[in-house]
Protein backbone atom coordinates (compact mmCIF):
# COMPACT_ATOMS: atom_id res chain seq x y z
CA UNK A 1 0.00 0.00 0.00
CA UNK A 2 1.15 3.51 -0.80
CA UNK A 3 2.65 6.21 1.39
CA UNK A 4 1.65 9.59 -0.01
CA UNK A 5 3.49 12.69 1.21
CA UNK A 6 1.71 15.99 0.54
CA UNK A 7 3.83 19.09 0.98
CA UNK A 8 2.74 22.55 2.02
CA UNK A 9 -0.80 21.70 3.10
CA UNK A 10 -2.58 24.24 5.26
CA UNK A 11 -4.97 23.42 8.07
CA UNK A 12 -8.01 23.88 5.79
CA UNK A 13 -6.53 21.51 3.19
CA UNK A 14 -6.04 18.83 5.82
CA UNK A 15 -9.55 19.39 7.18
CA UNK A 16 -10.88 18.99 3.63
CA UNK A 17 -9.07 15.68 3.27
CA UNK A 18 -10.29 14.34 6.62
CA UNK A 19 -13.86 15.45 5.96
CA UNK A 20 -13.87 13.59 2.63
CA UNK A 21 -12.57 10.43 4.30
CA UNK A 22 -15.15 10.60 7.10
CA UNK A 23 -18.05 11.25 4.76
CA UNK A 24 -17.10 8.26 2.60
CA UNK A 25 -16.64 6.04 5.66
CA UNK A 26 -19.98 7.12 7.11
CA UNK A 27 -21.68 6.47 3.79
CA UNK A 28 -20.46 2.88 3.89
CA UNK A 29 -20.98 2.33 7.62
CA UNK A 30 -24.76 2.51 7.83
CA UNK A 31 -26.42 3.00 11.19
CA UNK A 32 -23.45 1.61 13.11
CA UNK A 33 -21.33 4.70 12.49
CA UNK A 34 -17.56 4.80 12.62
CA UNK A 35 -14.70 5.22 15.08
CA UNK A 36 -11.62 7.37 14.59
CA UNK A 37 -8.50 8.00 16.65
CA UNK A 38 -6.94 11.44 17.11
CA UNK A 39 -3.59 12.64 18.47
CA UNK A 40 -2.89 15.19 21.14
CA UNK A 41 -0.38 18.01 21.00
CA UNK A 42 -0.77 21.46 19.49
CA UNK A 43 -0.94 20.58 15.78
CA UNK A 44 -4.37 18.85 15.54
CA UNK A 45 -6.62 21.36 17.26
CA UNK A 46 -6.68 24.19 14.70
CA UNK A 47 -7.41 21.54 12.07
CA UNK A 48 -10.14 20.00 14.21
CA UNK A 49 -11.66 23.43 14.83
CA UNK A 50 -12.04 23.75 11.05
CA UNK A 51 -13.19 20.15 10.62
CA UNK A 52 -15.97 20.46 13.18
CA UNK A 53 -17.69 23.08 11.03
CA UNK A 54 -18.04 20.67 8.10
CA UNK A 55 -21.37 18.91 7.33
CA UNK A 56 -20.45 15.66 9.08
CA UNK A 57 -22.96 13.71 11.16
CA UNK A 58 -20.79 13.67 14.26
CA UNK A 59 -23.49 11.75 16.15
CA UNK A 60 -22.32 8.69 14.20
CA UNK A 61 -18.63 9.21 15.01
CA UNK A 62 -16.89 7.80 18.08
CA UNK A 63 -13.60 9.52 18.82
CA UNK A 64 -10.75 7.89 20.73
CA UNK A 65 -7.44 9.51 21.64
CA UNK A 66 -4.47 7.51 20.40
CA UNK A 67 -2.84 8.11 23.76
CA UNK A 68 -3.41 10.17 26.86
CA UNK A 69 -1.73 11.39 29.99
CA UNK A 70 -3.18 9.86 33.15
CA UNK A 71 -4.66 13.06 34.53
CA UNK A 72 -8.17 14.36 35.15
CA UNK A 73 -10.04 15.40 32.00
CA UNK A 74 -10.11 19.02 33.14
CA UNK A 75 -6.30 19.07 33.41
CA UNK A 76 -4.53 21.09 30.70
CA UNK A 77 -2.47 18.00 29.78
CA UNK A 78 -5.52 15.80 29.07
CA UNK A 79 -5.88 14.90 25.39
CA UNK A 80 -9.40 13.54 25.80
CA UNK A 81 -10.49 16.66 27.68
CA UNK A 82 -9.44 18.91 24.80
CA UNK A 83 -10.99 16.58 22.24
CA UNK A 84 -14.24 16.44 24.21
CA UNK A 85 -14.46 20.22 24.55
CA UNK A 86 -14.19 20.64 20.79
CA UNK A 87 -16.07 17.68 19.32
CA UNK A 88 -18.69 16.68 21.88
CA UNK A 89 -20.78 19.86 21.32
CA UNK A 90 -20.97 18.82 17.66
CA UNK A 91 -22.44 15.47 18.71
CA UNK A 92 -19.41 13.17 18.62
CA UNK A 93 -19.15 10.32 21.12
CA UNK A 94 -15.85 10.82 22.96
CA UNK A 95 -14.32 7.64 24.40
CA UNK A 96 -11.52 8.00 26.98
CA UNK A 97 -8.81 5.39 27.08
CA UNK A 98 -9.23 3.06 30.05
CA UNK A 99 -7.61 -0.20 31.06
CA UNK A 100 -9.98 -3.00 30.16
CA UNK A 101 -11.72 -0.98 27.42
CA UNK A 102 -11.19 -2.67 24.06
CA UNK A 103 -10.44 -0.34 21.15
CA UNK A 104 -12.59 -0.84 18.03
CA UNK A 105 -11.71 -0.99 14.37
CA UNK A 106 -11.00 2.56 13.23
CA UNK A 107 -12.03 4.13 9.94
CA UNK A 108 -9.09 6.53 10.37
CA UNK A 109 -6.14 6.75 12.72
CA UNK A 110 -4.44 10.16 12.79
CA UNK A 111 -0.99 10.15 14.33
CA UNK A 112 1.67 12.67 15.14
CA UNK A 113 5.34 11.77 15.38
CA UNK A 114 7.91 13.00 17.87
CA UNK A 115 11.45 13.98 17.02
CA UNK A 116 12.57 10.65 18.49
CA UNK A 117 10.24 8.72 16.18
CA UNK A 118 7.57 7.95 18.76
CA UNK A 119 3.92 7.61 17.78
CA UNK A 120 1.04 7.90 20.26
CA UNK A 121 2.95 7.33 23.55
CA UNK A 122 5.01 4.49 22.10
CA UNK A 123 8.48 5.90 22.81
CA UNK A 124 11.63 4.07 21.70
CA UNK A 125 12.37 3.15 25.33
CA UNK A 126 9.09 1.20 25.45
CA UNK A 127 10.29 -1.09 22.64
CA UNK A 128 6.84 -1.25 21.00
CA UNK A 129 6.24 -4.31 18.86
CA UNK A 130 3.97 -5.01 15.92
CA UNK A 131 3.13 -8.41 17.47
CA UNK A 132 2.13 -6.97 20.85
CA UNK A 133 -0.78 -9.00 22.23
CA UNK A 134 -2.36 -6.05 24.00
CA UNK A 135 -4.23 -3.23 22.29
CA UNK A 136 -3.73 -0.77 25.14
CA UNK A 137 -0.75 -0.31 27.44
CA UNK A 138 0.07 1.82 30.45
CA UNK A 139 3.62 3.14 30.47
CA UNK A 140 5.98 5.74 31.85
CA UNK A 141 7.88 7.57 29.12
CA UNK A 142 11.66 7.49 29.47
CA UNK A 143 12.93 10.10 29.48
CA UNK A 144 9.88 11.71 31.02
CA UNK A 145 9.03 14.87 29.03
CA UNK A 146 9.36 17.83 31.42
CA UNK A 147 6.38 19.58 29.85
CA UNK A 148 4.16 16.53 30.50
CA UNK A 149 5.64 14.43 33.34
CA UNK A 150 2.82 11.92 33.55
CA UNK A 151 2.27 8.22 33.04
CA UNK A 152 0.38 7.44 29.85
CA UNK A 153 -2.16 5.12 28.34
CA UNK A 154 -1.48 4.36 24.69
CA UNK A 155 -2.92 2.31 21.91
CA UNK A 156 -0.37 -0.23 20.70
CA UNK A 157 0.86 -0.77 17.16
CA UNK A 158 -1.71 -3.56 16.52
CA UNK A 159 -4.54 -1.32 17.75
CA UNK A 160 -3.39 1.59 15.58
CA UNK A 161 -3.13 -0.72 12.58
CA UNK A 162 -6.67 -2.03 13.11
CA UNK A 163 -7.80 0.76 10.80
CA UNK A 164 -8.69 1.54 7.22
CA UNK A 165 -6.25 4.43 6.78
CA UNK A 166 -3.39 6.19 8.57
CA UNK A 167 -2.86 9.94 8.58
CA UNK A 168 0.23 11.82 9.73
CA UNK A 169 0.66 15.58 10.02
CA UNK A 170 4.36 16.31 10.42
CA UNK A 171 5.84 19.79 10.65
CA UNK A 172 9.51 20.60 10.02
CA UNK A 173 12.27 19.32 7.76
CA UNK A 174 13.94 17.24 10.46
CA UNK A 175 10.79 15.31 11.25
CA UNK A 176 10.02 14.85 7.58
CA UNK A 177 13.48 13.37 7.02
CA UNK A 178 13.01 11.02 9.95
CA UNK A 179 9.60 9.94 8.64
CA UNK A 180 10.94 9.32 5.15
CA UNK A 181 13.80 7.23 6.56
CA UNK A 182 11.31 5.24 8.63
CA UNK A 183 9.15 4.63 5.56
CA UNK A 184 12.21 3.21 3.79
CA UNK A 185 13.06 0.98 6.73
CA UNK A 186 16.27 2.91 7.37
CA UNK A 187 15.72 3.01 11.13
CA UNK A 188 14.02 0.88 13.77
CA UNK A 189 12.11 3.61 15.58
CA UNK A 190 8.48 3.09 16.64
CA UNK A 191 7.17 4.90 13.55
CA UNK A 192 9.26 2.60 11.34
CA UNK A 193 7.89 -0.48 13.07
CA UNK A 194 4.36 0.76 12.56
CA UNK A 195 4.92 1.56 8.89
CA UNK A 196 6.64 -1.77 8.25
CA UNK A 197 3.65 -3.68 9.63
CA UNK A 198 0.89 -1.64 8.00
CA UNK A 199 -1.59 -2.96 5.46
CA UNK A 200 -3.46 0.30 4.77
CA UNK A 201 -2.65 3.46 2.82
CA UNK A 202 -0.74 6.21 4.62
CA UNK A 203 -1.09 9.92 3.92
CA UNK A 204 1.43 12.32 5.43
CA UNK A 205 0.88 16.07 5.30
CA UNK A 206 4.00 18.19 5.84
N, C-alpha and C positions, 0 to 999 in steps of 0.2 A: 504494500500500500504506500501511497505517496506521502512525502513531506513537502508541503508547499510553504515557502517563506515569502511573505508579502511585506515589502519595504514601505516605509513612510506613511503608514496608515494612521489617520487621526481617530479620535475617540468615536466620532459619528460613523466613520467607515466600519469600525469594529462592531459597533452596535447594530449597524445594518446587517452585517454578516451573521451575527448571533441571532437577530430577529428572524432572518430567513431560515436559519437552521431550526429554530424553535417552532416556527409556523409549519414547516414541512413535517417535523416530528409529531406535532400535535395533530396534524391532518391524518397521519397514519396510526395514531395511538387510540383513537376512539374515546370512549367515555373514561377509560382508565387513566388517561393523562400521561405525563412523563415526569421523570426526575432528572435534575441536572446537579452538577457539583461546581462550586465557585471557590476561588482563592480569596485569601485575605490580602493585607498590605494596602498600599496607597493607590496602586495602578488601577484596580478594577472599578472603584466606586464612581469616578466620573463617567465611565462607560456605562455602568449599571444605571446611573441617574438618567442617562439618555435612553437606554434600553427600556426602562420602565414606562416611558411615555408612548411606546409603540403599541399598536393594536394587537396585543397578545392576550389570550385568555389565561391570565396568571392563576386563576382558580384551579386550573388543571395542571399546574406546575408545582412539583415538590422540589425544594431547594436545600441541598446539603452543603455545608462547608467541606472542603477537601481536608482541612485540618483546623484545629482550634487550640488556643491556649486554655488551660484549665483555670478559668476565672469566672466570676459571675457575669451574666449577660450584659449587665449595665456597666461593666468595667470597660475602659477605653481600649483595652487589648483584646476584647472579645470579637472574634470574626463573626460569629453567628448573631451577636447583638447588632452589629452594623448592618449585616445582611437583612435581619428582621426589620430594622427601622426603615429600610429603603423599600423592600419588596413586599412585606406583609400588608401594608396599606393598599397595595395594588391587587391583593387577593392571593398571593402565593402562599403555599404551605411550607413553612420554614422548619427544618428538621435538625435539631442540634445533634452533634455526635455524642454518643453515650456508649459506654461499655455494655455489651450485650445486645445492642441495637444493630441489626444486620443491614448493611447498605444494599440498595437495590441495583438493578441495571440502570445505567444512566444514558440518556439520549446524548448528552454532551458533558464532557469533563473539561473544565477550563483550569489551567495550571499556570502558576508563575514559576520562575526558576531563580534561585539565589546565585550569588557569585561563586559559591562553592559547588554548584551543580545540584543543590537539593531541590526536591519538588515536594509539595505539601509540607509536612514536617519530617520528611525522610532525609535526614542529614547523612553525609558520608559516614560519620561515626556510628550510625545505627546499622550500617551494613544491610540496607534493604535488599530483599531478594524477590525475583519474579515468581519464585515457587513458594513464597510465604503462604502458610496454611490459613492464617488469620486475615480478615478483611479490615480490621481496625486494631491499632496498637496504641498503647500509652507509652510515652518515652520522655526522657529528659535530654534536650539537645546538648551536645558537647562539641565545641564550647557553647555555653549558655549565652545567647545574645543579650547584651546589657540593656538594650531597649525593650526587651520582652523576656525577662528572666523567669519563665514559667514552664512547668511541665506541659506536655501537649498530648492531644489525641489526634491521630492521623489515619486517614485511609491508607492502605498498603498498595503496593504496585498491582497485585491482582484485582483489588477493588477499583482502582483507577482505570484499569484496562477492561473492566466489565462495562463497556460503553461503546456507543456507536461512532463517536468522533472525539478527538483530542484537540484542544485549542491552547496555544501559548501566546501570551503577550509579553515580549521581552524588549526592554529598553536599554540602549547603550551598545557600543561596538564590542566591548569586552564580553558581555553576556552573549551577544550574537555569535561571536567566535567560539565561545565555549559550547553553545547549543549546536552549532554546525559540526564541531568536532565530535560531540556526543552522537549526533545523527549518523556520522561516518564510522562510529565504533572506535574512535581514536582515544577514548578515555573510558574509565570504568566507574564514573560518577553515577549517583542515583538516576539522573535524567537519562544517561546513556543506557542504563539497565532497563528503564521503562521503555525507551524507544526501541531497544533491541527485541523486546518481548511483545511489542504491540501487533495488533492485527487490523487496526482501523486507520483511516486517514488522519493525518496531523496537519493542522494549519498553524503557522507561527507568524504573528504580526510583529514587526520590529519598528 
